[in-house]
Amino acid sequence: MLSSLLALLILAQTNSMPPREIVKSQPVRPLPGTIDRVPVFNSNSPELILQPGILLSTFPSSGKAHPQAHLNYPLAGRFDIFAHHVAKAPTPEDLQSLYLGIILHNPTKKLVTVDILTGASYLSQPDAPFIRLPPSVKNPLGKVYAGPGSRVMSDLLRQKRSHLFPDRLSIPPGESRMLLNLPIPVREFQPPINGRSTYIRLQSDGKVYAASLATFAPLDDNGKERKPTQREWEELLTTSNLAKPRDRAPTAIGQSGNVIYGRVAGVSLGSQWRANLVDNQTSQVLTVPDRGKAFSYGLSTLYGGRLGTGQIQSAKMLVRYEDTAYQAHGNYGVQYSLSLPLYNPHSETNRVNLSLETPIKQDRSDNNLSFLFPPAKQVFFRGTVRIKYSDDRNLPRTEYFHLVQHKGEIGQPLLTLKIPPQRSKLVYFDLIYPPDATPPQILTVKTLID
């Protein structure tokens, strides 16, 4: 039998009713733990590239034609690289492919070895089009995705390394190597627009500088497009300014009025957030709520969208361009790895749901959350999550779900666990926050009424 809430949703969609706000009494708790200290080369501004140039450079400014385009920040040890950009034909006749290049440079006097641990890069078209999908689809093989960000993060969740990347780069002293040199074609598509998402996890045994660059495909002697050479990329890095058009400049943090978060271009601090969700610092369990009740934890909360937790999870920027975001809002590419030792303190068996949800972004702290029925048309989340748990027969299970959620959408249960009286069940939840998503989301624990 359908629940009254689900029946209301179906009726609203059937009758094409305008969305109405539903307020639920559901406390949101700040997420324990903190983001780690792995630096992330974070290239997302400008998102739309119409004029070639430097997207992000951590190279020193000396010897460069435009010193302000270089942030002089070396990377070493564990670091990540994220790049998410869009190409669009400036005119219907100008269908030249845009190339995205990522270059690493060894400024030291010894050989530097960079291991590529995991990594993926996909185009919107044809690799991962934004197709319409149901709210929840099981995704055991990673074949379900909507958009390149969704597909990239699904691969990373499975610790895959694309054939596009070698397992290792060896960079001699004073030399550079291309990590990525791939097109964003528009000619074959209508409308002529395309995007590429890339995320790579690396380990370097020495200091390197990194840069992401954009240029239009050069032509060969026959007038056909060819891949830019490393020499051409190095010349662009030395002579070019920042790519254009520039995105809207961000609103200063704390300034009142309409908030513009801005796009990220710089090095952010943090690649993974690990947390054990328990009742308090001295507890080893997470007590489930009473029947019919629920509580949630904020995911990717940000200033202006703390959901009453007082917590801003956005990664800090170590270096950035002046016209780009003050924080890594959205935490694109950050992995949330959460353990939930769910404990049933009651004298009867309880059924407990775990779900991901997308309430309306707000900052109030009255233990109320607002949702929309039906949800708004804007998609706020497209991506895969993973859960590990033991089922009712105490057999270990690992399941992947691809989720699509709209603004104000109440999430469907990822799993329902039967927890006997005074017993615990451990659940692991993993999510790598995908590009093309809009924060914040919540992870909700709810005890059902039998």
C-alpha positions in Angstrom: 0.0 0.0 0.0 1.4 3.4 -1.0 2.3 5.8 1.8 0.3 9.0 2.0 3.4 11.0 1.2 4.2 9.0 -2.0 0.5 9.1 -3.0 0.6 12.9 -2.6 3.7 13.1 -4.8 2.1 11.0 -7.6 -1.1 13.0 -7.5 0.9 16.2 -7.7 2.9 15.0 -10.7 -0.2 13.6 -12.5 -2.2 16.9 -12.1 0.9 19.0 -13.0 0.3 21.0 -9.8 2.8 23.8 -9.0 5.3 22.8 -6.4 4.3 23.6 -2.8 6.6 23.7 0.1 6.5 20.9 2.7 8.1 21.5 6.0 9.3 18.5 8.0 10.6 18.4 11.6 13.9 16.7 11.0 17.1 17.8 12.8 20.3 18.1 10.8 23.5 17.3 12.7 26.9 18.6 11.8 29.1 16.0 10.2 31.9 14.7 12.6 35.5 14.6 11.5 37.0 16.9 8.9 38.3 17.0 5.4 41.9 15.7 5.0 44.9 17.8 3.9 45.5 16.5 0.4 45.8 19.5 -2.0 43.6 19.5 -5.0 44.5 21.3 -8.2 41.0 22.6 -8.8 40.3 23.9 -12.4 36.7 25.0 -12.9 36.9 28.6 -14.0 36.1 29.7 -16.5 33.6 26.9 -17.0 32.7 28.0 -20.5 35.8 28.7 -22.6 35.5 30.9 -25.7 39.0 32.3 -25.9 42.1 30.1 -25.3 44.6 30.6 -22.5 45.6 29.5 -19.0 42.9 27.9 -16.9 45.0 27.3 -13.8 48.7 27.5 -13.3 50.6 26.8 -10.1 53.9 27.6 -11.9 56.2 30.4 -10.7 55.5 33.8 -12.4 59.1 34.5 -13.3 59.7 34.5 -17.1 56.0 34.5 -17.9 54.4 37.2 -20.0 51.4 37.5 -17.6 52.7 36.9 -14.1 49.3 37.3 -12.5 48.2 34.1 -14.3 50.6 32.0 -12.2 50.1 31.1 -8.5 53.5 29.7 -7.7 52.4 26.7 -5.6 54.3 23.5 -5.9 52.7 20.1 -5.3 54.3 17.0 -3.8 53.3 13.7 -2.2 49.6 12.9 -2.5 47.6 15.4 -4.5 44.6 15.4 -6.9 43.8 17.1 -10.1 40.3 18.2 -11.1 39.2 19.9 -14.3 35.7 20.6 -15.5 35.2 22.8 -18.5 32.8 23.5 -21.4 33.4 24.4 -25.1 30.8 26.1 -27.2 31.0 27.2 -30.9 31.2 31.0 -30.8 29.4 31.1 -34.1 27.4 28.5 -36.1 30.2 28.3 -38.6 33.2 28.2 -36.2 33.2 24.5 -35.2 36.9 24.1 -34.3 37.6 21.7 -31.5 38.9 23.0 -28.2 41.8 21.1 -26.6 42.4 20.8 -22.9 46.0 20.2 -21.8 47.3 19.4 -18.3 51.1 19.7 -17.9 53.4 18.7 -15.0 56.8 20.3 -14.6 59.8 19.1 -12.5 61.7 22.1 -11.2 64.2 20.0 -9.2 67.6 18.5 -10.1 66.5 14.9 -9.7 64.1 12.6 -11.5 60.6 12.9 -10.2 58.2 10.0 -10.5 54.4 10.7 -10.4 52.2 7.6 -9.9 48.7 7.9 -11.3 46.6 6.0 -8.7 43.1 6.4 -10.2 41.7 8.7 -12.8 39.0 9.2 -15.4 38.1 11.8 -18.1 34.8 11.9 -20.0 33.0 14.1 -22.5 29.4 15.1 -22.2 29.0 13.9 -25.8 29.2 11.1 -26.7 30.7 9.6 -23.5 28.1 10.6 -20.9 25.1 12.5 -22.2 22.7 14.1 -19.8 20.0 11.6 -20.2 16.8 11.4 -18.1 17.0 8.6 -15.5 14.8 7.5 -12.6 15.4 8.8 -9.1 17.3 5.6 -8.1 18.8 2.9 -10.3 21.1 0.0 -9.1 24.5 0.5 -10.7 26.6 -2.5 -9.9 28.8 -2.3 -13.1 29.1 1.5 -13.4 27.1 1.5 -16.6 24.5 4.0 -15.4 25.4 7.7 -15.5 24.0 11.1 -16.6 26.7 13.6 -17.5 30.5 13.3 -17.4 30.8 14.3 -13.8 28.5 11.5 -12.8 30.5 8.9 -14.9 33.9 10.1 -13.7 33.0 9.9 -10.0 31.5 6.5 -10.4 34.8 5.2 -11.9 36.7 6.8 -9.0 34.4 5.2 -6.5 35.5 1.8 -7.9 39.2 2.9 -7.9 39.5 2.6 -11.7 42.3 4.2 -13.8 41.3 5.0 -17.4 43.4 3.8 -20.3 43.9 7.5 -21.1 46.5 7.6 -18.3 49.7 5.7 -17.8 50.3 4.1 -14.4 53.4 6.4 -14.0 55.0 9.5 -15.3 58.8 9.9 -15.0 59.8 13.6 -15.4 63.5 14.4 -15.7 65.1 17.4 -14.0 63.9 20.7 -15.4 61.5 19.0 -17.9 57.8 18.8 -18.3 55.4 16.0 -19.3 51.8 16.1 -20.6 49.3 14.4 -18.2 46.3 15.2 -20.4 46.0 16.3 -24.0 42.4 15.7 -25.1 39.8 17.5 -27.3 36.4 18.9 -26.5 34.7 18.6 -29.9 31.6 20.4 -30.9 31.3 19.8 -34.7 29.2 16.7 -34.6 26.7 17.8 -32.0 23.5 19.9 -32.0 23.6 22.3 -30.3 27.4 22.7 -30.8 28.4 22.5 -27.2 30.3 19.9 -25.2 32.0 19.5 -21.9 34.8 17.4 -20.3 35.2 16.3 -16.7 38.5 15.0 -15.4 39.6 13.8 -12.0 43.0 12.2 -11.2 44.5 11.0 -7.9 48.3 11.1 -7.9 51.4 10.4 -5.7 54.7 12.2 -6.4 58.1 11.5 -4.9 59.2 15.1 -5.6 58.0 18.6 -6.2 56.1 19.5 -9.4 54.2 22.4 -10.8 50.9 21.9 -12.7 48.9 23.9 -15.2 45.6 23.3 -17.1 45.4 25.1 -20.5 43.0 25.5 -23.3 43.6 26.1 -27.0 41.9 25.5 -30.3 43.0 22.6 -32.4 45.9 23.5 -34.7 45.6 22.4 -38.3 47.9 20.0 -40.2 49.2 20.5 -43.8 46.0 19.1 -45.1 43.8 21.5 -43.1 42.7 18.9 -40.7 42.7 19.3 -36.9 45.6 17.8 -35.0 46.6 17.4 -31.4 48.7 20.3 -30.0 52.3 19.3 -29.3 54.0 19.7 -25.9 56.1 22.5 -27.3 53.0 24.4 -28.3 51.5 23.9 -24.9 54.7 25.1 -23.2 54.6 28.3 -25.4 51.0 29.0 -24.5 51.9 28.6 -20.8 54.7 31.1 -21.1 53.0 33.7 -23.3 49.2 33.5 -22.7 47.0 35.2 -20.2 44.0 33.7 -18.4 41.3 32.1 -20.7 38.1 33.9 -21.2 35.3 34.8 -20.7 35.8 35.2 -17.0 33.0 33.9 -14.7 31.1 36.2 -12.4 33.2 37.4 -9.5 32.2 35.9 -6.1 30.5 37.8 -3.2 32.8 38.3 -0.3 32.1 35.8 2.5 29.8 37.4 5.1 28.5 40.1 2.8 24.7 40.4 2.9 22.4 40.2 -0.1 22.3 37.8 -3.0 25.3 35.5 -2.8 27.4 34.7 -5.9 29.6 31.8 -4.9 31.8 31.9 -8.1 33.6 29.2 -9.9 36.8 27.6 -8.5 40.3 28.1 -9.9 43.2 27.4 -7.5 44.5 24.8 -5.1 41.9 23.6 -2.5 42.7 21.7 0.7 41.1 18.4 1.0 40.2 15.3 -1.0 38.4 13.0 1.4 36.1 13.4 4.5 36.1 10.3 6.8 33.8 10.2 9.7 32.4 7.7 12.2 28.8 8.8 12.9 28.1 8.2 16.6 26.0 9.7 19.3 28.8 11.7 20.9 32.6 11.7 21.3 32.5 8.9 24.0 29.9 6.7 22.2 30.6 3.9 19.8 27.1 3.6 18.4 24.6 5.8 16.5 21.2 5.3 18.2 18.4 5.1 15.7 15.5 7.6 16.2 12.1 6.6 17.7 9.5 5.1 15.3 8.3 7.6 12.7 11.2 10.0 13.5 14.3 10.9 11.5 17.6 12.8 11.7 20.1 13.8 9.1 23.7 14.8 8.5 24.6 17.6 6.2 26.7 16.8 3.1 28.6 19.5 1.2 27.1 22.3 3.4 28.3 25.8 2.5 27.9 29.3 3.7 24.3 30.3 3.0 23.4 26.7 3.1 24.4 25.2 6.5 20.9 23.7 7.1 21.1 24.8 10.7 24.3 22.9 11.5 26.6 26.0 11.7 29.0 23.9 9.6 30.7 25.0 6.4 32.2 21.9 4.7 33.6 23.7 1.7 37.3 23.1 1.3 39.5 26.1 1.9 41.6 27.6 -0.9 45.3 27.6 -0.5 45.8 29.8 -3.5 43.3 31.2 -6.0 42.7 33.9 -8.6 41.1 37.1 -7.3 38.0 36.8 -9.5 37.3 33.1 -8.5 35.6 31.4 -5.5 36.8 32.0 -2.0 36.1 28.4 -1.1 35.7 25.1 -3.1 31.9 25.3 -2.9 30.3 22.0 -3.7 33.5 20.0 -2.9 33.5 18.6 -6.4 35.5 15.3 -6.3 35.7 15.1 -2.5 34.9 11.6 -1.2 32.7 11.3 1.8 33.4 8.0 3.6 31.0 7.6 6.5 30.5 4.7 8.9 27.2 4.3 10.7 27.1 1.8 13.6 23.3 1.9 13.9 22.0 0.8 17.3 18.4 -0.1 18.2 17.9 0.6 22.0 14.3 -0.5 22.0 12.6 -3.7 23.1 11.3 -4.6 19.7 12.9 -5.1 16.3 12.9 -1.8 14.2 13.2 -1.2 10.5 15.5 1.6 9.6 15.9 3.5 6.3 19.0 5.2 5.0 18.5 7.8 2.2 20.1 10.7 0.5 17.9 13.8 0.1 18.0 17.3 -1.4 16.1 19.8 0.8 15.8 23.5 -0.1 19.0 25.3 0.8 18.6 27.4 3.9 20.6 28.5 6.9 18.0 28.5 9.7 18.4 26.3 12.9 14.9 25.5 13.9 15.2 21.7 13.2 12.9 22.0 10.2 13.7 21.2 6.6 11.8 22.3 3.6 11.0 20.1 0.5 8.9 20.6 -2.6 6.0 18.5 -3.9 6.4 17.8 -6.7 10.2 18.6 -6.7 11.3 21.5 -8.9 12.5 20.8 -12.4 16.1 21.7 -11.8 18.3 18.6 -11.2 20.5 19.2 -8.2 22.2 15.9 -7.9 23.4 13.2 -10.4 25.8 10.6 -9.1 26.5 7.2 -7.7 26.7 6.2 -4.1 28.0 3.0 -2.5 26.7 1.3 0.6 28.2 -1.7 2.4 26.3 -3.6 5.1 25.2 -7.1 6.3 21.8 -8.2 5.3 19.1 -9.9 7.3 21.0 -13.2 6.9 24.1 -11.5 8.1 25.7 -11.8 4.7 28.0 -8.9 3.6 26.6 -6.8 0.8 28.0 -4.0 -1.4 25.6 -2.0 -3.5 25.9 0.9 -5.9 23.0 3.2 -6.7 22.9 6.0 -9.3 20.7 8.8 -7.9 19.0 11.7 -9.6 17.5 14.3 -7.4 15.8 17.6 -8.1 15.6 20.7 -5.9 13.5 20.0 -2.8 13.3 16.2 -3.4 12.8 13.7 -0.6 15.1 10.7 -1.3 14.0 7.1 -1.8 15.5 4.6 0.7 18.9 3.2 -0.3 18.3 0.3 2.1 16.0 -0.9 4.8 17.6 -2.7 7.7 15.9 -4.9 10.4 17.7 -4.2 13.6 16.9 -6.6 16.6 16.4 -5.2 20.1 19.6 -3.9 21.7 21.6 -4.8 18.6 23.8 -2.9 16.2 24.3 -3.0 12.4 27.2 -1.3 10.7 26.6 0.5 7.5 29.3 2.2 5.3 28.3 5.0 3.0 30.5 6.5 0.3 29.9 9.3 -2.1 32.3 11.2 -4.3 30.6 14.6 -4.8 30.0 15.0 -8.6 30.3 18.1 -10.8 27.0 19.3 -12.2 25.5 18.9 -8.7 24.2 21.7 -6.5 24.8 21.5 -2.7 23.8 20.8 0.0 22.4 17.3 0.4 21.6 15.3 3.5 22.1 11.7 4.6 19.0 10.7 6.6 18.4 7.9 9.1 14.7 7.1 9.7 13.0 4.5 11.8 9.8 3.2 10.2 6.3 2.8 11.8 5.3 -0.8 11.3 
